[in-house]
Amino acid sequence: MSLQLTVPNMACSACSDTITTAIKSIDPNASVTADPKTKLVSIETQASEASIKQAITDAGYTVA
């Protein structure tokens, strides 16, 4: 499944690293691209959209 989520409070590369780690804790095989400039996170995963959103939220970020 391919997801593209907007994370408005992702501000820097450390934020994108944290979000990537959070997503990979749910699906270690996920492909994650997080761009702090555009606030977009592109994900290829077998995990559900709800679990991915929850992982990002649990890491302290907001999914728009």
All heavy atoms as TSV, in Angstrom:
chain	resi	resn	atom	element	x	y	z
A	1	MET	N	N	0.851	-1.179	0.000
A	1	MET	CA	C	0.000	0.000	0.000
A	1	MET	C	C	0.894	1.239	0.000
A	1	MET	O	O	1.890	1.290	0.693
A	1	MET	CB	C	-0.888	-0.024	1.252
A	1	MET	CG	C	-1.681	1.246	1.438
A	1	MET	SD	S	-2.874	1.192	2.809
A	1	MET	CE	C	-1.976	0.438	4.126
A	2	SER	N	N	0.495	2.211	-0.771
A	2	SER	CA	C	1.234	3.458	-0.847
A	2	SER	C	C	0.442	4.546	-0.131
A	2	SER	O	O	-0.752	4.709	-0.372
A	2	SER	CB	C	1.439	3.837	-2.314
A	2	SER	OG	O	2.151	5.036	-2.397
A	3	LEU	N	N	1.115	5.258	0.763
A	3	LEU	CA	C	0.476	6.340	1.505
A	3	LEU	C	C	1.271	7.617	1.315
A	3	LEU	O	O	2.489	7.577	1.207
A	3	LEU	CB	C	0.439	6.029	3.008
A	3	LEU	CG	C	-0.319	4.803	3.476
A	3	LEU	CD1	C	-0.058	4.582	4.965
A	3	LEU	CD2	C	-1.793	4.999	3.227
A	4	GLN	N	N	0.581	8.726	1.299
A	4	GLN	CA	C	1.252	10.019	1.329
A	4	GLN	C	C	0.541	10.863	2.382
A	4	GLN	O	O	-0.648	11.164	2.237
A	4	GLN	CB	C	1.220	10.692	-0.031
A	4	GLN	CG	C	2.185	11.866	-0.097
A	4	GLN	CD	C	2.454	12.307	-1.522
A	4	GLN	OE1	O	1.518	12.519	-2.281
A	4	GLN	NE2	N	3.709	12.443	-1.880
A	5	LEU	N	N	1.277	11.177	3.455
A	5	LEU	CA	C	0.692	11.894	4.586
A	5	LEU	C	C	1.376	13.240	4.756
A	5	LEU	O	O	2.570	13.380	4.504
A	5	LEU	CB	C	0.865	11.076	5.867
A	5	LEU	CG	C	0.295	9.648	5.841
A	5	LEU	CD1	C	0.681	8.915	7.120
A	5	LEU	CD2	C	-1.210	9.671	5.678
A	6	THR	N	N	0.607	14.212	5.208
A	6	THR	CA	C	1.157	15.524	5.528
A	6	THR	C	C	1.361	15.608	7.039
A	6	THR	O	O	0.453	15.317	7.812
A	6	THR	CB	C	0.193	16.640	5.081
A	6	THR	OG1	O	-0.007	16.522	3.677
A	6	THR	CG2	C	0.770	18.014	5.390
A	7	VAL	N	N	2.587	15.979	7.427
A	7	VAL	CA	C	2.933	16.118	8.847
A	7	VAL	C	C	3.393	17.566	9.047
A	7	VAL	O	O	4.567	17.898	8.862
A	7	VAL	CB	C	4.037	15.120	9.252
A	7	VAL	CG1	C	4.371	15.257	10.741
A	7	VAL	CG2	C	3.615	13.694	8.930
A	8	PRO	N	N	2.441	18.461	9.406
A	8	PRO	CA	C	2.742	19.898	9.449
A	8	PRO	C	C	3.848	20.293	10.424
A	8	PRO	O	O	4.533	21.287	10.196
A	8	PRO	CB	C	1.414	20.533	9.867
A	8	PRO	CG	C	0.384	19.488	9.710
A	8	PRO	CD	C	1.061	18.160	9.726
A	9	ASN	N	N	4.018	19.539	11.506
A	9	ASN	CA	C	5.032	19.947	12.493
A	9	ASN	C	C	6.363	19.207	12.324
A	9	ASN	O	O	7.197	19.245	13.213
A	9	ASN	CB	C	4.491	19.836	13.914
A	9	ASN	CG	C	4.062	18.436	14.301
A	9	ASN	OD1	O	3.840	17.589	13.446
A	9	ASN	ND2	N	3.914	18.204	15.575
A	10	MET	N	N	6.587	18.608	11.155
A	10	MET	CA	C	7.901	18.044	10.836
A	10	MET	C	C	8.779	19.202	10.351
A	10	MET	O	O	8.504	19.799	9.314
A	10	MET	CB	C	7.772	16.976	9.737
A	10	MET	CG	C	9.099	16.432	9.295
A	10	MET	SD	S	8.978	15.029	8.145
A	10	MET	CE	C	7.919	15.667	6.852
A	11	ALA	N	N	9.811	19.544	11.127
A	11	ALA	CA	C	10.551	20.773	10.853
A	11	ALA	C	C	11.988	20.573	10.378
A	11	ALA	O	O	12.571	21.492	9.815
A	11	ALA	CB	C	10.554	21.651	12.093
A	12	CYS	N	N	12.561	19.394	10.620
A	12	CYS	CA	C	13.973	19.230	10.316
A	12	CYS	C	C	14.287	17.772	9.989
A	12	CYS	O	O	13.422	16.920	10.096
A	12	CYS	CB	C	14.815	19.704	11.497
A	12	CYS	SG	S	14.497	18.742	12.998
A	13	SER	N	N	15.547	17.526	9.643
A	13	SER	CA	C	15.918	16.155	9.287
A	13	SER	C	C	15.830	15.218	10.490
A	13	SER	O	O	15.530	14.033	10.331
A	13	SER	CB	C	17.311	16.118	8.674
A	13	SER	OG	O	18.270	16.559	9.610
A	14	ALA	N	N	16.068	15.730	11.700
A	14	ALA	CA	C	15.907	14.899	12.891
A	14	ALA	C	C	14.450	14.463	13.047
A	14	ALA	O	O	14.176	13.326	13.447
A	14	ALA	CB	C	16.371	15.647	14.136
A	15	CYS	N	N	13.530	15.367	12.716
A	15	CYS	CA	C	12.106	15.021	12.768
A	15	CYS	C	C	11.802	13.904	11.767
A	15	CYS	O	O	11.109	12.934	12.086
A	15	CYS	CB	C	11.236	16.235	12.436
A	15	CYS	SG	S	11.404	17.609	13.566
A	16	SER	N	N	12.312	14.038	10.553
A	16	SER	CA	C	12.043	13.018	9.537
A	16	SER	C	C	12.659	11.688	9.942
A	16	SER	O	O	12.070	10.633	9.711
A	16	SER	CB	C	12.524	13.471	8.157
A	16	SER	OG	O	13.912	13.642	8.146
A	17	ASP	N	N	13.830	11.717	10.585
A	17	ASP	CA	C	14.447	10.480	11.079
A	17	ASP	C	C	13.578	9.828	12.155
A	17	ASP	O	O	13.398	8.607	12.161
A	17	ASP	CB	C	15.838	10.760	11.649
A	17	ASP	CG	C	16.853	11.112	10.575
A	17	ASP	OD1	O	16.561	10.889	9.382
A	17	ASP	OD2	O	17.927	11.606	10.943
A	18	THR	N	N	13.034	10.642	13.062
A	18	THR	CA	C	12.172	10.120	14.126
A	18	THR	C	C	10.918	9.490	13.539
A	18	THR	O	O	10.490	8.400	13.950
A	18	THR	CB	C	11.792	11.250	15.103
A	18	THR	OG1	O	12.985	11.780	15.670
A	18	THR	CG2	C	10.878	10.753	16.206
A	19	ILE	N	N	10.323	10.164	12.559
A	19	ILE	CA	C	9.106	9.647	11.917
A	19	ILE	C	C	9.416	8.347	11.172
A	19	ILE	O	O	8.670	7.372	11.261
A	19	ILE	CB	C	8.517	10.724	10.980
A	19	ILE	CG1	C	7.950	11.863	11.832
A	19	ILE	CG2	C	7.466	10.123	10.055
A	19	ILE	CD1	C	7.605	13.113	11.052
A	20	THR	N	N	10.535	8.320	10.465
A	20	THR	CA	C	10.933	7.100	9.740
A	20	THR	C	C	11.122	5.936	10.711
A	20	THR	O	O	10.638	4.822	10.464
A	20	THR	CB	C	12.227	7.361	8.954
A	20	THR	OG1	O	11.980	8.408	8.011
A	20	THR	CG2	C	12.688	6.114	8.215
A	21	THR	N	N	11.797	6.189	11.823
A	21	THR	CA	C	12.012	5.145	12.824
A	21	THR	C	C	10.686	4.652	13.397
A	21	THR	O	O	10.488	3.445	13.590
A	21	THR	CB	C	12.911	5.678	13.957
A	21	THR	OG1	O	14.166	6.076	13.392
A	21	THR	CG2	C	13.153	4.627	15.025
A	22	ALA	N	N	9.771	5.566	13.657
A	22	ALA	CA	C	8.464	5.193	14.210
A	22	ALA	C	C	7.696	4.297	13.232
A	22	ALA	O	O	7.094	3.295	13.631
A	22	ALA	CB	C	7.659	6.452	14.526
A	23	ILE	N	N	7.744	4.649	11.950
A	23	ILE	CA	C	7.039	3.845	10.943
A	23	ILE	C	C	7.692	2.469	10.814
A	23	ILE	O	O	7.014	1.447	10.747
A	23	ILE	CB	C	7.013	4.586	9.595
A	23	ILE	CG1	C	6.137	5.842	9.718
A	23	ILE	CG2	C	6.512	3.668	8.481
A	23	ILE	CD1	C	6.260	6.802	8.561
A	24	LYS	N	N	9.016	2.437	10.816
A	24	LYS	CA	C	9.725	1.159	10.670
A	24	LYS	C	C	9.573	0.268	11.908
A	24	LYS	O	O	9.793	-0.933	11.826
A	24	LYS	CB	C	11.188	1.398	10.327
A	24	LYS	CG	C	11.360	1.861	8.878
A	24	LYS	CD	C	12.800	1.954	8.475
A	24	LYS	CE	C	12.925	2.348	7.016
A	24	LYS	NZ	N	12.895	1.192	6.119
A	25	SER	N	N	9.192	0.852	13.051
A	25	SER	CA	C	8.909	0.019	14.219
A	25	SER	C	C	7.621	-0.776	14.011
A	25	SER	O	O	7.436	-1.841	14.600
A	25	SER	CB	C	8.822	0.872	15.480
A	25	SER	OG	O	7.627	1.625	15.511
A	26	ILE	N	N	6.727	-0.257	13.164
A	26	ILE	CA	C	5.480	-0.956	12.829
A	26	ILE	C	C	5.729	-1.937	11.691
A	26	ILE	O	O	5.265	-3.065	11.713
A	26	ILE	CB	C	4.398	0.070	12.398
A	26	ILE	CG1	C	4.129	1.087	13.499
A	26	ILE	CG2	C	3.121	-0.655	11.964
A	26	ILE	CD1	C	3.420	0.539	14.699
A	27	ASP	N	N	6.455	-1.488	10.656
A	27	ASP	CA	C	6.740	-2.317	9.476
A	27	ASP	C	C	8.209	-2.124	9.096
A	27	ASP	O	O	8.550	-1.171	8.397
A	27	ASP	CB	C	5.825	-1.896	8.319
A	27	ASP	CG	C	6.092	-2.708	7.060
A	27	ASP	OD1	O	6.969	-3.602	7.083
A	27	ASP	OD2	O	5.412	-2.436	6.050
A	28	PRO	N	N	9.079	-3.033	9.550
A	28	PRO	CA	C	10.525	-2.886	9.277
A	28	PRO	C	C	10.868	-2.867	7.790
A	28	PRO	O	O	11.917	-2.362	7.400
A	28	PRO	CB	C	11.134	-4.119	9.949
A	28	PRO	CG	C	10.116	-4.575	10.931
A	28	PRO	CD	C	8.779	-4.181	10.390
A	29	ASN	N	N	9.985	-3.395	6.954
A	29	ASN	CA	C	10.256	-3.433	5.511
A	29	ASN	C	C	9.671	-2.232	4.769
A	29	ASN	O	O	9.756	-2.162	3.543
A	29	ASN	CB	C	9.697	-4.720	4.909
A	29	ASN	CG	C	10.398	-5.934	5.479
A	29	ASN	OD1	O	11.609	-5.932	5.663
A	29	ASN	ND2	N	9.634	-6.967	5.776
A	30	ALA	N	N	9.092	-1.304	5.494
A	30	ALA	CA	C	8.480	-0.138	4.862
A	30	ALA	C	C	9.531	0.728	4.188
A	30	ALA	O	O	10.668	0.839	4.657
A	30	ALA	CB	C	7.729	0.686	5.903
A	31	SER	N	N	9.136	1.326	3.087
A	31	SER	CA	C	9.971	2.319	2.412
A	31	SER	C	C	9.412	3.692	2.764
A	31	SER	O	O	8.234	3.969	2.509
A	31	SER	CB	C	9.925	2.084	0.899
A	31	SER	OG	O	10.599	3.130	0.240
A	32	VAL	N	N	10.242	4.533	3.383
A	32	VAL	CA	C	9.759	5.819	3.907
A	32	VAL	C	C	10.602	6.949	3.341
A	32	VAL	O	O	11.833	6.906	3.378
A	32	VAL	CB	C	9.836	5.862	5.444
A	32	VAL	CG1	C	9.299	7.186	5.974
A	32	VAL	CG2	C	9.097	4.688	6.058
A	33	THR	N	N	9.935	7.966	2.809
A	33	THR	CA	C	10.598	9.197	2.401
A	33	THR	C	C	9.892	10.344	3.103
A	33	THR	O	O	8.702	10.565	2.892
A	33	THR	CB	C	10.512	9.398	0.873
A	33	THR	OG1	O	11.085	8.268	0.235
A	33	THR	CG2	C	11.262	10.651	0.458
A	34	ALA	N	N	10.620	11.041	3.983
A	34	ALA	CA	C	10.038	12.150	4.741
A	34	ALA	C	C	10.796	13.423	4.388
A	34	ALA	O	O	12.010	13.490	4.569
A	34	ALA	CB	C	10.116	11.874	6.237
A	35	ASP	N	N	10.074	14.415	3.879
A	35	ASP	CA	C	10.687	15.669	3.443
A	35	ASP	C	C	10.225	16.825	4.338
A	35	ASP	O	O	9.067	17.239	4.254
A	35	ASP	CB	C	10.316	15.950	1.990
A	35	ASP	CG	C	11.026	17.182	1.448
A	35	ASP	OD1	O	11.614	17.954	2.228
A	35	ASP	OD2	O	10.986	17.375	0.224
A	36	PRO	N	N	11.118	17.334	5.203
A	36	PRO	CA	C	10.712	18.426	6.108
A	36	PRO	C	C	10.310	19.705	5.363
A	36	PRO	O	O	9.516	20.486	5.889
A	36	PRO	CB	C	11.968	18.676	6.956
A	36	PRO	CG	C	12.867	17.526	6.728
A	36	PRO	CD	C	12.483	16.904	5.425
A	37	LYS	N	N	10.821	19.914	4.168
A	37	LYS	CA	C	10.490	21.147	3.430
A	37	LYS	C	C	9.050	21.133	2.944
A	37	LYS	O	O	8.354	22.145	3.018
A	37	LYS	CB	C	11.444	21.323	2.252
A	37	LYS	CG	C	12.861	21.648	2.700
A	37	LYS	CD	C	13.785	21.833	1.516
A	37	LYS	CE	C	15.204	22.067	2.017
A	37	LYS	NZ	N	16.190	21.998	0.953
A	38	THR	N	N	8.607	20.010	2.423
A	38	THR	CA	C	7.234	19.920	1.908
A	38	THR	C	C	6.256	19.395	2.952
A	38	THR	O	O	5.052	19.436	2.735
A	38	THR	CB	C	7.171	18.996	0.683
A	38	THR	OG1	O	7.582	17.678	1.080
A	38	THR	CG2	C	8.071	19.493	-0.424
A	39	LYS	N	N	6.791	18.891	4.086
A	39	LYS	CA	C	5.987	18.304	5.168
A	39	LYS	C	C	5.302	17.007	4.732
A	39	LYS	O	O	4.347	16.573	5.363
A	39	LYS	CB	C	4.913	19.288	5.688
A	39	LYS	CG	C	5.403	20.693	5.947
A	39	LYS	CD	C	6.379	20.760	7.081
A	39	LYS	CE	C	6.741	22.204	7.406
A	39	LYS	NZ	N	7.883	22.308	8.266
A	40	LEU	N	N	5.777	16.386	3.654
A	40	LEU	CA	C	5.157	15.165	3.142
A	40	LEU	C	C	5.958	13.937	3.541
A	40	LEU	O	O	7.184	13.954	3.505
A	40	LEU	CB	C	5.047	15.217	1.617
A	40	LEU	CG	C	4.031	16.204	1.050
A	40	LEU	CD1	C	4.108	16.205	-0.472
A	40	LEU	CD2	C	2.627	15.853	1.494
A	41	VAL	N	N	5.230	12.891	3.907
A	41	VAL	CA	C	5.836	11.589	4.194
A	41	VAL	C	C	5.215	10.596	3.218
A	41	VAL	O	O	3.999	10.394	3.215
A	41	VAL	CB	C	5.571	11.150	5.644
A	41	VAL	CG1	C	6.233	9.810	5.915
A	41	VAL	CG2	C	6.077	12.205	6.627
A	42	SER	N	N	6.056	10.001	2.369
A	42	SER	CA	C	5.609	8.988	1.416
A	42	SER	C	C	6.037	7.631	1.945
A	42	SER	O	O	7.194	7.442	2.315
A	42	SER	CB	C	6.218	9.236	0.039
A	42	SER	OG	O	5.832	10.497	-0.446
A	43	ILE	N	N	5.094	6.702	1.968
A	43	ILE	CA	C	5.342	5.404	2.606
A	43	ILE	C	C	4.834	4.287	1.701
A	43	ILE	O	O	3.709	4.354	1.208
A	43	ILE	CB	C	4.601	5.319	3.962
A	43	ILE	CG1	C	4.902	6.537	4.825
A	43	ILE	CG2	C	4.956	4.027	4.693
A	43	ILE	CD1	C	3.790	6.907	5.770
A	44	GLU	N	N	5.666	3.267	1.514
A	44	GLU	CA	C	5.229	1.999	0.920
A	44	GLU	C	C	5.255	0.989	2.044
A	44	GLU	O	O	6.309	0.714	2.613
A	44	GLU	CB	C	6.186	1.564	-0.194
A	44	GLU	CG	C	6.018	2.283	-1.497
A	44	GLU	CD	C	4.730	1.911	-2.222
A	44	GLU	OE1	O	4.218	0.790	-2.019
A	44	GLU	OE2	O	4.237	2.766	-2.976
A	45	THR	N	N	4.100	0.443	2.387
A	45	THR	CA	C	4.035	-0.431	3.562
A	45	THR	C	C	2.952	-1.475	3.423
A	45	THR	O	O	2.004	-1.300	2.633
A	45	THR	CB	C	3.786	0.416	4.829
A	45	THR	OG1	O	3.781	-0.433	5.959
A	45	THR	CG2	C	2.468	1.173	4.755
A	46	GLN	N	N	3.075	-2.529	4.206
A	46	GLN	CA	C	2.027	-3.542	4.321
A	46	GLN	C	C	1.166	-3.274	5.557
A	46	GLN	O	O	0.142	-3.922	5.746
A	46	GLN	CB	C	2.657	-4.939	4.418
A	46	GLN	CG	C	3.461	-5.329	3.188
A	46	GLN	CD	C	2.625	-5.319	1.917
A	46	GLN	OE1	O	1.523	-5.870	1.880
A	46	GLN	NE2	N	3.135	-4.671	0.886
A	47	ALA	N	N	1.580	-2.326	6.393
A	47	ALA	CA	C	0.819	-1.996	7.599
A	47	ALA	C	C	-0.402	-1.145	7.229
A	47	ALA	O	O	-0.449	-0.526	6.165
A	47	ALA	CB	C	1.713	-1.240	8.582
A	48	SER	N	N	-1.376	-1.113	8.121
A	48	SER	CA	C	-2.584	-0.334	7.859
A	48	SER	C	C	-2.307	1.161	7.987
A	48	SER	O	O	-1.395	1.585	8.715
A	48	SER	CB	C	-3.699	-0.731	8.830
A	48	SER	OG	O	-3.372	-0.279	10.134
A	49	GLU	N	N	-3.115	1.959	7.276
A	49	GLU	CA	C	-2.968	3.409	7.359
A	49	GLU	C	C	-3.173	3.880	8.796
A	49	GLU	O	O	-2.450	4.754	9.280
A	49	GLU	CB	C	-3.979	4.083	6.424
A	49	GLU	CG	C	-3.860	5.596	6.412
A	49	GLU	CD	C	-4.760	6.245	5.368
A	49	GLU	OE1	O	-5.299	5.537	4.507
A	49	GLU	OE2	O	-4.901	7.480	5.425
A	50	ALA	N	N	-4.130	3.278	9.501
A	50	ALA	CA	C	-4.409	3.685	10.888
A	50	ALA	C	C	-3.194	3.440	11.782
A	50	ALA	O	O	-2.849	4.290	12.613
A	50	ALA	CB	C	-5.628	2.939	11.412
A	51	SER	N	N	-2.529	2.298	11.607
A	51	SER	CA	C	-1.371	2.001	12.466
A	51	SER	C	C	-0.201	2.923	12.142
A	51	SER	O	O	0.544	3.327	13.039
A	51	SER	CB	C	-0.964	0.527	12.352
A	51	SER	OG	O	-0.504	0.222	11.065
A	52	ILE	N	N	-0.036	3.288	10.875
A	52	ILE	CA	C	1.034	4.220	10.494
A	52	ILE	C	C	0.757	5.599	11.100
A	52	ILE	O	O	1.646	6.225	11.685
A	52	ILE	CB	C	1.152	4.321	8.958
A	52	ILE	CG1	C	1.602	2.985	8.362
A	52	ILE	CG2	C	2.085	5.467	8.557
A	52	ILE	CD1	C	2.990	2.548	8.732
A	53	LYS	N	N	-0.481	6.060	10.976
A	53	LYS	CA	C	-0.839	7.369	11.546
A	53	LYS	C	C	-0.639	7.367	13.057
A	53	LYS	O	O	-0.164	8.345	13.629
A	53	LYS	CB	C	-2.288	7.732	11.193
A	53	LYS	CG	C	-2.466	8.148	9.748
A	53	LYS	CD	C	-3.915	8.528	9.477
A	53	LYS	CE	C	-4.089	9.051	8.072
A	53	LYS	NZ	N	-5.503	9.406	7.788
A	54	GLN	N	N	-1.006	6.257	13.708
A	54	GLN	CA	C	-0.849	6.165	15.159
A	54	GLN	C	C	0.630	6.211	15.547
A	54	GLN	O	O	1.013	6.863	16.525
A	54	GLN	CB	C	-1.505	4.890	15.684
A	54	GLN	CG	C	-1.534	4.807	17.203
A	54	GLN	CD	C	-2.363	5.926	17.828
A	54	GLN	OE1	O	-3.509	6.149	17.455
A	54	GLN	NE2	N	-1.777	6.656	18.759
A	55	ALA	N	N	1.486	5.535	14.772
A	55	ALA	CA	C	2.925	5.529	15.064
A	55	ALA	C	C	3.500	6.940	14.964
A	55	ALA	O	O	4.310	7.351	15.801
A	55	ALA	CB	C	3.651	4.594	14.109
A	56	ILE	N	N	3.067	7.687	13.952
A	56	ILE	CA	C	3.545	9.067	13.780
A	56	ILE	C	C	3.045	9.935	14.937
A	56	ILE	O	O	3.804	10.727	15.507
A	56	ILE	CB	C	3.099	9.634	12.414
A	56	ILE	CG1	C	3.782	8.859	11.284
A	56	ILE	CG2	C	3.406	11.130	12.324
A	56	ILE	CD1	C	3.261	9.189	9.896
A	57	THR	N	N	1.787	9.763	15.302
A	57	THR	CA	C	1.213	10.518	16.425
A	57	THR	C	C	1.928	10.178	17.728
A	57	THR	O	O	2.268	11.070	18.516
A	57	THR	CB	C	-0.296	10.224	16.547
A	57	THR	OG1	O	-0.925	10.590	15.321
A	57	THR	CG2	C	-0.916	11.018	17.687
A	58	ASP	N	N	2.192	8.889	17.948
A	58	ASP	CA	C	2.882	8.459	19.169
A	58	ASP	C	C	4.304	9.028	19.240
A	58	ASP	O	O	4.852	9.198	20.327
A	58	ASP	CB	C	2.936	6.930	19.253
A	58	ASP	CG	C	1.573	6.320	19.534
A	58	ASP	OD1	O	0.637	7.063	19.901
A	58	ASP	OD2	O	1.449	5.091	19.378
A	59	ALA	N	N	4.901	9.307	18.079
A	59	ALA	CA	C	6.245	9.889	18.047
A	59	ALA	C	C	6.222	11.390	18.329
A	59	ALA	O	O	7.274	12.030	18.413
A	59	ALA	CB	C	6.894	9.619	16.686
A	60	GLY	N	N	5.011	11.955	18.464
A	60	GLY	CA	C	4.888	13.360	18.839
A	60	GLY	C	C	4.575	14.303	17.691
A	60	GLY	O	O	4.709	15.523	17.837
A	61	TYR	N	N	4.111	13.738	16.582
A	61	TYR	CA	C	3.819	14.573	15.411
A	61	TYR	C	C	2.342	14.494	15.057
A	61	TYR	O	O	1.644	13.556	15.433
A	61	TYR	CB	C	4.681	14.134	14.221
A	61	TYR	CG	C	6.142	14.363	14.515
A	61	TYR	CD1	C	6.925	13.357	15.066
A	61	TYR	CD2	C	6.721	15.602	14.300
A	61	TYR	CE1	C	8.257	13.571	15.386
A	61	TYR	CE2	C	8.046	15.833	14.613
A	61	TYR	CZ	C	8.806	14.817	15.151
A	61	TYR	OH	O	10.115	15.045	15.477
A	62	THR	N	N	1.894	15.490	14.324
A	62	THR	CA	C	0.499	15.585	13.914
A	62	THR	C	C	0.378	15.166	12.455
A	62	THR	O	O	1.165	15.594	11.616
A	62	THR	CB	C	0.011	17.043	14.057
A	62	THR	OG1	O	0.223	17.465	15.398
A	62	THR	CG2	C	-1.452	17.177	13.701
A	63	VAL	N	N	-0.615	14.331	12.170
A	63	VAL	CA	C	-0.900	13.958	10.784
A	63	VAL	C	C	-2.116	14.758	10.343
A	63	VAL	O	O	-3.173	14.690	10.966
A	63	VAL	CB	C	-1.184	12.446	10.653
A	63	VAL	CG1	C	-1.528	12.103	9.212
A	63	VAL	CG2	C	0.009	11.641	11.148
A	64	ALA	N	N	-1.961	15.540	9.287
A	64	ALA	CA	C	-3.063	16.374	8.800
A	64	ALA	C	C	-3.987	15.557	7.907
A	64	ALA	O	O	-3.596	14.577	7.317
A	64	ALA	CB	C	-2.526	17.570	8.047
